[in-house]
Structure formats: C-alpha cells, structure tokens
Amino acid sequence: MEEVDRARRRSRGTTLTREEYAELSKGSRLSIPPLLRIPAAAITAFGIGMTLGLAHGSKMAGLRFRAEHAHRLPTTTTGWYLYHKSKNYHVAFGGVREGLKLGAKLGVLSTALFCAENLFDVYRGTQDLLSTVMASLAVAGGFSLWNRFSAAETARTAKKSLIFGVVYGGFQDIISLARGRPVGYVTFIRKQIGKPMQDSKTTR
C-alpha cells in the first residue's frame, strides 16, 4: 500500500521525503534511483564523447587545413597571420562539430542502454548481471541494424557489448553484494546449494 502511495505521489509531481528517497536508493543499482542514474549516465557519456571528439576533430581539422593549403603558403607576415587565424578557426569549428557529434551519439547509446537495463530489471523482478548483458546486446543489435553493419561487424559489436555487459554488470553485482542487496543469480545459487543440505538434515 505504501508503494502505491509513493507511485501516486510521484505521478502527481510531489517530491519524495528523505526517508522514501533513502529507501528507494537502497534498492537501486549503485544506490542511485533510475530517474537520476539514467540522466547522469547520459550526461557523463556526452561529456566523454565531447572531450574525445573535440581532441580528435580539432587534430583532423588542423591536418586537413594544412593539406588543403600546402600548395599556397603565405609569403608575408600579414599572410601568415591570416593563415594561422583561419587555421585556428577551422580547428575550433572542426573540434566542436566532432565533439557534439560523438557526444550526442554516446549520450543516446548510454540512455538506451540504461533504459533497457532498467526495463529488464522491472520485467525480471531482480537486478543482476543478466539484465545488463541483455540490455547491452539489445542496444548493440539496434546500433548494428541502424548502421547496416555486415555480419562480421555485427558479430564484433555483439562481442564487445557482451564483454562490456559482463564487466559492468559484474561490477554492479559486487557493489550490491557488498551493500547487502540481493543479486538474482547469487540468490538462486544459494537456494540450490541449500536444498541438498536441508534434505540431508530431514533424512537424519
């Protein structure tokens, strides 16, 4: 009944109390509720993509500018001033454009991954590595279809996403176990191990 009341309060836009937020965080991955974890992951991914794209894009823009103007280098001081001024403009523009492009791409992929992970958690009723792996493979499959990858490229993308899902999902499970939260497959294994022990005790 209390969970229903909290859901109704959230749907009406009413803020949660400190106790309710602490309880919600306790049962969430990394102790961060999905409504905060997903935007934070998207912003972080965008920032990483923006940084990498800015560095790569500015470097490529500088090399491209030098190649395009190698046959007509200036011969005067004013010419060199205008040359470097124009080069700096192209470097900055190319870096920002590539940074925004890569940042947006990583932000969208990160949002899709964490949303899919949360959907699998809700559907399965548990939070563990399997949901992360399935979400990674689902996003990788959609990314491959969108870019029309070949079979070999799709297989490589799926392999990388599988590795990422196992590593990141395992990392989250370790944190969950350290903080006393149940992990689906660990609970299942413990139950399976406990059954023979219980059966042996009853037979005695």
Short mmCIF file of the C-alpha atoms (twelve columns), coordinates in Angstrom:
data_MODEL
# 
_entry.id   MODEL 
# 
loop_
_atom_site.group_PDB 
_atom_site.id 
_atom_site.type_symbol 
_atom_site.label_atom_id 
_atom_site.label_alt_id 
_atom_site.label_comp_id 
_atom_site.label_asym_id 
_atom_site.label_seq_id 
_atom_site.Cartn_x 
_atom_site.Cartn_y 
_atom_site.Cartn_z 
_atom_site.pdbx_PDB_model_num 
ATOM 1   C CA . MET A 1   0.000  0.000   0.000   1 
ATOM 2   C CA . GLU A 2   2.852  2.360   0.823   1 
ATOM 3   C CA . GLU A 3   4.484  1.650   -2.554  1 
ATOM 4   C CA . VAL A 4   1.221  2.501   -4.325  1 
ATOM 5   C CA . ASP A 5   1.012  5.778   -2.412  1 
ATOM 6   C CA . ARG A 6   4.598  6.638   -3.376  1 
ATOM 7   C CA . ALA A 7   3.866  5.860   -7.023  1 
ATOM 8   C CA . ARG A 8   0.786  8.066   -6.984  1 
ATOM 9   C CA . ARG A 9   2.768  10.854  -5.327  1 
ATOM 10  C CA . ARG A 10  5.491  10.637  -7.989  1 
ATOM 11  C CA . SER A 11  2.900  10.678  -10.799 1 
ATOM 12  C CA . ARG A 12  1.403  13.862  -9.329  1 
ATOM 13  C CA . GLY A 13  4.818  15.511  -9.230  1 
ATOM 14  C CA . THR A 14  5.061  15.533  -5.425  1 
ATOM 15  C CA . THR A 15  8.605  15.255  -4.112  1 
ATOM 16  C CA . LEU A 16  9.623  12.259  -2.053  1 
ATOM 17  C CA . THR A 17  10.552 12.546  1.580   1 
ATOM 18  C CA . ARG A 18  14.121 11.896  2.724   1 
ATOM 19  C CA . GLU A 19  13.149 8.507   4.169   1 
ATOM 20  C CA . GLU A 20  11.386 7.454   0.967   1 
ATOM 21  C CA . TYR A 21  14.341 8.548   -1.150  1 
ATOM 22  C CA . ALA A 22  16.764 6.636   1.098   1 
ATOM 23  C CA . GLU A 23  14.601 3.518   0.799   1 
ATOM 24  C CA . LEU A 24  14.383 3.917   -2.983  1 
ATOM 25  C CA . SER A 25  18.147 4.382   -3.274  1 
ATOM 26  C CA . LYS A 26  18.820 1.351   -1.099  1 
ATOM 27  C CA . GLY A 27  17.070 -0.929  -3.573  1 
ATOM 28  C CA . SER A 28  18.521 0.676   -6.723  1 
ATOM 29  C CA . ARG A 29  21.663 -0.119  -8.716  1 
ATOM 30  C CA . LEU A 30  24.725 1.707   -7.373  1 
ATOM 31  C CA . SER A 31  22.357 3.164   -4.722  1 
ATOM 32  C CA . ILE A 32  21.135 5.663   -7.340  1 
ATOM 33  C CA . PRO A 33  17.452 5.661   -8.427  1 
ATOM 34  C CA . PRO A 34  16.834 5.170   -12.182 1 
ATOM 35  C CA . LEU A 35  15.409 8.678   -12.584 1 
ATOM 36  C CA . LEU A 36  18.802 10.039  -11.518 1 
ATOM 37  C CA . ARG A 37  21.084 7.254   -12.757 1 
ATOM 38  C CA . ILE A 38  19.938 7.371   -16.393 1 
ATOM 39  C CA . PRO A 39  20.330 11.168  -16.896 1 
ATOM 40  C CA . ALA A 40  23.644 11.108  -15.023 1 
ATOM 41  C CA . ALA A 41  24.923 8.325   -17.287 1 
ATOM 42  C CA . ALA A 42  23.770 10.221  -20.388 1 
ATOM 43  C CA . ILE A 43  25.467 13.451  -19.269 1 
ATOM 44  C CA . THR A 44  28.665 11.598  -18.384 1 
ATOM 45  C CA . ALA A 45  28.695 9.783   -21.738 1 
ATOM 46  C CA . PHE A 46  28.071 13.059  -23.571 1 
ATOM 47  C CA . GLY A 47  30.936 14.708  -21.698 1 
ATOM 48  C CA . ILE A 48  33.327 11.861  -22.528 1 
ATOM 49  C CA . GLY A 49  32.255 11.878  -26.169 1 
ATOM 50  C CA . MET A 50  32.565 15.659  -26.335 1 
ATOM 51  C CA . THR A 51  36.096 15.543  -24.929 1 
ATOM 52  C CA . LEU A 52  37.274 12.746  -27.226 1 
ATOM 53  C CA . GLY A 53  35.564 14.246  -30.260 1 
ATOM 54  C CA . LEU A 54  36.974 17.680  -29.562 1 
ATOM 55  C CA . ALA A 55  40.527 16.333  -29.391 1 
ATOM 56  C CA . HIS A 56  40.192 14.116  -32.464 1 
ATOM 57  C CA . GLY A 57  38.168 16.588  -34.510 1 
ATOM 58  C CA . SER A 58  40.497 19.527  -33.902 1 
ATOM 59  C CA . LYS A 59  43.530 17.429  -34.797 1 
ATOM 60  C CA . MET A 60  41.973 16.181  -38.042 1 
ATOM 61  C CA . ALA A 61  40.740 19.662  -38.938 1 
ATOM 62  C CA . GLY A 62  44.246 21.059  -38.482 1 
ATOM 63  C CA . LEU A 63  45.789 18.368  -40.688 1 
ATOM 64  C CA . ARG A 64  43.090 18.861  -43.309 1 
ATOM 65  C CA . PHE A 65  43.650 22.614  -43.377 1 
ATOM 66  C CA . ARG A 66  47.413 22.185  -43.781 1 
ATOM 67  C CA . ALA A 67  46.920 19.699  -46.623 1 
ATOM 68  C CA . GLU A 68  44.447 21.934  -48.448 1 
ATOM 69  C CA . HIS A 69  46.721 24.975  -48.231 1 
ATOM 70  C CA . ALA A 70  50.110 23.281  -48.680 1 
ATOM 71  C CA . HIS A 71  50.370 24.493  -52.281 1 
ATOM 72  C CA . ARG A 72  49.670 28.144  -51.463 1 
ATOM 73  C CA . LEU A 73  51.525 29.040  -48.297 1 
ATOM 74  C CA . PRO A 74  51.743 32.768  -47.497 1 
ATOM 75  C CA . THR A 75  54.942 34.695  -48.055 1 
ATOM 76  C CA . THR A 76  54.334 37.803  -45.959 1 
ATOM 77  C CA . THR A 77  53.876 38.457  -42.250 1 
ATOM 78  C CA . THR A 78  50.288 39.552  -42.777 1 
ATOM 79  C CA . GLY A 79  49.647 36.455  -44.846 1 
ATOM 80  C CA . TRP A 80  50.975 34.178  -42.134 1 
ATOM 81  C CA . TYR A 81  48.855 35.973  -39.537 1 
ATOM 82  C CA . LEU A 82  45.716 35.444  -41.595 1 
ATOM 83  C CA . TYR A 83  46.779 31.849  -42.304 1 
ATOM 84  C CA . HIS A 84  47.071 30.933  -38.621 1 
ATOM 85  C CA . LYS A 85  43.908 32.857  -37.773 1 
ATOM 86  C CA . SER A 86  41.957 30.923  -40.382 1 
ATOM 87  C CA . LYS A 87  43.571 27.659  -39.269 1 
ATOM 88  C CA . ASN A 88  42.608 28.260  -35.638 1 
ATOM 89  C CA . TYR A 89  39.024 28.902  -36.713 1 
ATOM 90  C CA . HIS A 90  38.862 25.673  -38.712 1 
ATOM 91  C CA . VAL A 91  40.478 23.709  -35.866 1 
ATOM 92  C CA . ALA A 92  37.996 25.047  -33.300 1 
ATOM 93  C CA . PHE A 93  34.989 24.535  -35.576 1 
ATOM 94  C CA . GLY A 94  36.048 21.014  -36.541 1 
ATOM 95  C CA . GLY A 95  36.695 20.055  -32.922 1 
ATOM 96  C CA . VAL A 96  33.352 21.362  -31.660 1 
ATOM 97  C CA . ARG A 97  31.446 19.748  -34.523 1 
ATOM 98  C CA . GLU A 98  33.080 16.355  -33.994 1 
ATOM 99  C CA . GLY A 99  32.710 16.673  -30.226 1 
ATOM 100 C CA . LEU A 100 28.983 17.371  -30.439 1 
ATOM 101 C CA . LYS A 101 28.532 14.536  -32.909 1 
ATOM 102 C CA . LEU A 102 30.364 11.938  -30.824 1 
ATOM 103 C CA . GLY A 103 28.918 13.242  -27.563 1 
ATOM 104 C CA . ALA A 104 25.363 13.016  -28.874 1 
ATOM 105 C CA . LYS A 105 25.985 9.501   -30.172 1 
ATOM 106 C CA . LEU A 106 27.407 8.249   -26.868 1 
ATOM 107 C CA . GLY A 107 24.670 10.035  -24.933 1 
ATOM 108 C CA . VAL A 108 21.911 8.354   -26.948 1 
ATOM 109 C CA . LEU A 109 23.553 4.920   -26.690 1 
ATOM 110 C CA . SER A 110 24.066 5.341   -22.952 1 
ATOM 111 C CA . THR A 111 20.457 6.402   -22.427 1 
ATOM 112 C CA . ALA A 112 19.208 3.439   -24.460 1 
ATOM 113 C CA . LEU A 113 21.446 1.032   -22.539 1 
ATOM 114 C CA . PHE A 114 20.426 2.176   -19.067 1 
ATOM 115 C CA . CYS A 115 16.746 2.410   -20.001 1 
ATOM 116 C CA . ALA A 116 16.839 -1.134  -21.411 1 
ATOM 117 C CA . GLU A 117 18.686 -2.347  -18.321 1 
ATOM 118 C CA . ASN A 118 16.021 -0.840  -16.063 1 
ATOM 119 C CA . LEU A 119 13.235 -2.362  -18.187 1 
ATOM 120 C CA . PHE A 120 14.812 -5.818  -17.903 1 
ATOM 121 C CA . ASP A 121 15.178 -5.317  -14.144 1 
ATOM 122 C CA . VAL A 122 11.498 -4.470  -13.791 1 
ATOM 123 C CA . TYR A 123 10.381 -7.279  -16.101 1 
ATOM 124 C CA . ARG A 124 12.503 -9.942  -14.385 1 
ATOM 125 C CA . GLY A 125 11.886 -8.609  -10.892 1 
ATOM 126 C CA . THR A 126 15.570 -8.663  -9.968  1 
ATOM 127 C CA . GLN A 127 18.744 -6.663  -10.560 1 
ATOM 128 C CA . ASP A 128 21.814 -8.540  -11.692 1 
ATOM 129 C CA . LEU A 129 24.386 -9.063  -14.411 1 
ATOM 130 C CA . LEU A 130 21.931 -10.792 -16.754 1 
ATOM 131 C CA . SER A 131 19.834 -7.660  -17.228 1 
ATOM 132 C CA . THR A 132 22.943 -5.643  -18.060 1 
ATOM 133 C CA . VAL A 133 24.134 -8.236  -20.578 1 
ATOM 134 C CA . MET A 134 20.725 -8.429  -22.283 1 
ATOM 135 C CA . ALA A 135 20.480 -4.637  -22.436 1 
ATOM 136 C CA . SER A 136 23.990 -4.377  -23.921 1 
ATOM 137 C CA . LEU A 137 23.227 -6.965  -26.589 1 
ATOM 138 C CA . ALA A 138 19.877 -5.343  -27.412 1 
ATOM 139 C CA . VAL A 139 21.446 -1.895  -27.868 1 
ATOM 140 C CA . ALA A 140 24.318 -3.392  -29.878 1 
ATOM 141 C CA . GLY A 141 21.831 -5.150  -32.149 1 
ATOM 142 C CA . GLY A 142 19.870 -1.932  -32.715 1 
ATOM 143 C CA . PHE A 143 23.071 0.009   -33.353 1 
ATOM 144 C CA . SER A 144 24.212 -2.579  -35.910 1 
ATOM 145 C CA . LEU A 145 20.858 -2.510  -37.716 1 
ATOM 146 C CA . TRP A 146 20.809 1.294   -37.768 1 
ATOM 147 C CA . ASN A 147 24.285 1.453   -39.311 1 
ATOM 148 C CA . ARG A 148 23.640 -1.552  -41.592 1 
ATOM 149 C CA . PHE A 149 26.708 -3.423  -40.427 1 
ATOM 150 C CA . SER A 150 27.821 -6.585  -42.154 1 
ATOM 151 C CA . ALA A 151 27.563 -9.938  -40.384 1 
ATOM 152 C CA . ALA A 152 31.212 -9.769  -39.301 1 
ATOM 153 C CA . GLU A 153 30.886 -6.212  -37.982 1 
ATOM 154 C CA . THR A 154 27.661 -7.129  -36.179 1 
ATOM 155 C CA . ALA A 155 29.392 -10.093 -34.536 1 
ATOM 156 C CA . ARG A 156 32.300 -7.898  -33.398 1 
ATOM 157 C CA . THR A 157 29.883 -5.306  -31.993 1 
ATOM 158 C CA . ALA A 158 27.939 -8.015  -30.151 1 
ATOM 159 C CA . LYS A 159 31.167 -9.447  -28.722 1 
ATOM 160 C CA . LYS A 160 32.273 -6.058  -27.412 1 
ATOM 161 C CA . SER A 161 28.842 -5.372  -25.941 1 
ATOM 162 C CA . LEU A 162 28.852 -8.796  -24.279 1 
ATOM 163 C CA . ILE A 163 32.227 -8.085  -22.667 1 
ATOM 164 C CA . PHE A 164 31.017 -4.673  -21.525 1 
ATOM 165 C CA . GLY A 165 27.810 -6.138  -20.103 1 
ATOM 166 C CA . VAL A 166 29.649 -8.838  -18.172 1 
ATOM 167 C CA . VAL A 167 32.282 -6.454  -16.769 1 
ATOM 168 C CA . TYR A 168 29.935 -3.598  -15.898 1 
ATOM 169 C CA . GLY A 169 27.164 -5.890  -14.687 1 
ATOM 170 C CA . GLY A 170 29.605 -7.872  -12.571 1 
ATOM 171 C CA . PHE A 171 30.951 -4.640  -11.089 1 
ATOM 172 C CA . GLN A 172 27.424 -3.593  -10.101 1 
ATOM 173 C CA . ASP A 173 26.727 -7.030  -8.603  1 
ATOM 174 C CA . ILE A 174 29.865 -6.856  -6.467  1 
ATOM 175 C CA . ILE A 175 28.764 -3.472  -5.124  1 
ATOM 176 C CA . SER A 176 25.247 -4.809  -4.490  1 
ATOM 177 C CA . LEU A 177 26.589 -7.790  -2.550  1 
ATOM 178 C CA . ALA A 178 28.924 -5.554  -0.556  1 
ATOM 179 C CA . ARG A 179 25.984 -3.360  0.440   1 
ATOM 180 C CA . GLY A 180 23.742 -6.289  1.315   1 
ATOM 181 C CA . ARG A 181 21.375 -6.105  -1.660  1 
ATOM 182 C CA . PRO A 182 20.149 -9.382  -3.177  1 
ATOM 183 C CA . VAL A 183 21.513 -10.409 -6.585  1 
ATOM 184 C CA . GLY A 184 19.249 -12.698 -8.628  1 
ATOM 185 C CA . TYR A 185 21.573 -15.478 -9.721  1 
ATOM 186 C CA . VAL A 186 23.508 -15.432 -6.428  1 
ATOM 187 C CA . THR A 187 20.261 -15.916 -4.515  1 
ATOM 188 C CA . PHE A 188 19.270 -18.736 -6.877  1 
ATOM 189 C CA . ILE A 189 22.627 -20.496 -6.446  1 
ATOM 190 C CA . ARG A 190 22.413 -20.197 -2.664  1 
ATOM 191 C CA . LYS A 191 18.935 -21.727 -2.698  1 
ATOM 192 C CA . GLN A 192 20.106 -24.605 -4.880  1 
ATOM 193 C CA . ILE A 193 23.052 -25.248 -2.567  1 
ATOM 194 C CA . GLY A 194 20.853 -25.019 0.499   1 
ATOM 195 C CA . LYS A 195 18.316 -27.594 -0.750  1 
ATOM 196 C CA . PRO A 196 20.618 -30.645 -0.509  1 
ATOM 197 C CA . MET A 197 21.731 -29.552 2.946   1 
ATOM 198 C CA . GLN A 198 18.113 -29.288 4.088   1 
ATOM 199 C CA . ASP A 199 17.260 -32.660 2.529   1 
ATOM 200 C CA . SER A 200 20.189 -34.317 4.320   1 
ATOM 201 C CA . LYS A 201 19.065 -32.869 7.629   1 
ATOM 202 C CA . THR A 202 15.490 -34.098 7.165   1 
ATOM 203 C CA . THR A 203 16.673 -37.611 6.298   1 
ATOM 204 C CA . ARG A 204 18.622 -37.762 9.561   1 
# 
